[in-house]
Amino acid sequence: MPGQRITDQQVKRYKELRNTLPQEAAAAKIGISVRTARRIEHAAVLPSQQLRRQWRTHRDPQGACQNRTLTMALLSLRSD
């Protein structure tokens, strides 16, 4: 399923199936790609235990506008 995160339950089920089935078949049974199956096999921890990034990956297109509006609002409150 593109765009959705892999759950811990899917990882556990994949690893159970992987004991008896080839990588492609085990991945197909739980509905993930073979590439994702490779990532699961190389991962040391479950998805819920992985650290989430704390930084932005894209520039906020409205960030400058919001900062300017907020500054003007604060300045108008200060002068009152």
Secondary structure, DSSP 8 states (H G I E B T S, - for coil): -TTS---HHHHHHHHHHHTTS-HHHHHHHHT--HHHHHHHHH-SS-GGGS----S-SS--TTHHHHHHHHHHHHHHHHH-
